[in-house]
Amino acid sequence: MKSSNASNIFHKLVKNQFNAKVWIIRTDNGKEYVNNDFWGIYTSNDEIIHQTTCPGTPPQNGVAERKNRHLLEVARSLMFQMNVSKYLWSEAVMTAVYLINRMPSRILGMKSPAELMLGR
């Protein structure tokens, strides 16, 4: 799936499911995000700001990298504990996302990301 198509689907999902608006998209300078297809979405909608990190500075992607590492660690733990085959990797990752989004966080005042997003 092209990143511009995925971005369009994401915007529609946020708008329809959560009655919210995407204000800022922050990406690295990868070719999948800095191209004419992707920019077309943002030039047609002046309210969305596209921010990119400085070239050659992976430390600026720290939050995303840590979140990816956390997600993969939880998925690996699930697979190890349940002793399942590798073909269930995608299910383990989706389960990890589900669990992480429903666990309370100190940063969020002991509320879960799902609780804040859904309001319940």
N, C-alpha and C positions, 0 to 999 in steps of 0.2 A: 504494500500500500504506500503510495506517495505521501510524503510528510505534509504536503499542502492539503491533500484530501483528509488525512487524519486530523489535521488542525481544524478543518471545517467541521468535521464530525464532532470533535471535542467542543467547539463553540456552541453548536446546536444542542449537544447534550447538557452542557452547563445551563444554557438558557431555558431549555424545556424542563429538565428534571429539578433544577434548584432555583429557578426564577432569579438567576443571578447573571451578572455580566462580567466578561473577561476584560480587564483593563490593561494589563501588561503581560506580554509574553517575553520571557528571558531565555535566550538560547546561546549555545556556543557558536563559533563561526564555521560550523560544518557546512559542507556543500548542500546537505539536505534542507538546511534552514535559510541559507543565504542564496536564493535563486529567484527567478522571475515568478514562478508558480506560487511560491510561498509569500513573496512580497505583494502579489496581487490581492491577497486577502486583506492585508493591512492598509494598502493604499485606497482600497474601496471603503474602508471603515476608518475614518479619522480618529475615532475614539479609542482604538487599540494601539498601544505603544509597543514596538518591537525593540527590545534591548538585546545587544550582543555583548559577550565578554571580549576582553582584549585578546588579539591573536597571540598564541603561544603562552597563555597563562592558565594552565590546568587548575592551579589552586583556586581560581575564581569559580570553578565548578564544584567546590567543596561540598556544599549542602546536597546537591544532586548525587554526587559520588557517594557520600555517606548514606543517603537514603537508599540508593541502589544496593550498597553493600549490606545494609540492614535487611532489606527485602530478601536478598539472596541467602543470607545467613539463616533467616527464619525458614525459608523454603527448604534449605539443606537439612536443617534440624528436623523439620516435619518428615522429610523423606527418610532420614536416618532412623528416627524413632519408630516410624511405621514400617520400616524395612520393605519399601516398595520399589518397583522397577523404575528405571530412568525414563521410561516412556510416559510416566505420570508427572514429569517435571512441570509442565504448564499448569496442571491442576494444583500442584504444590505452591507455585508462585501465586496463583489466583487466591488460594486459601490463605496464604501469608498476607496478601494485601487486605483481604477481608478481616483477618484477625487484627492486624496492625491498626486498621481504621476504626476498630471497635474497642481498642484498649485505651484506658485513660492515660493522659500525659500530664506530667507536672507543668510543662511549659504552657499547656492549655488550661491551667487551673483545675486539674484532675477531671477534665472532660475529654471525651474521645473526639477525634476528627469527625466521625459520622454524626455525633451528637451536635456539634457546632454547625455542620453543614445542613443537617436535616431539621434542626431546631427541636429535637426530641431525643 
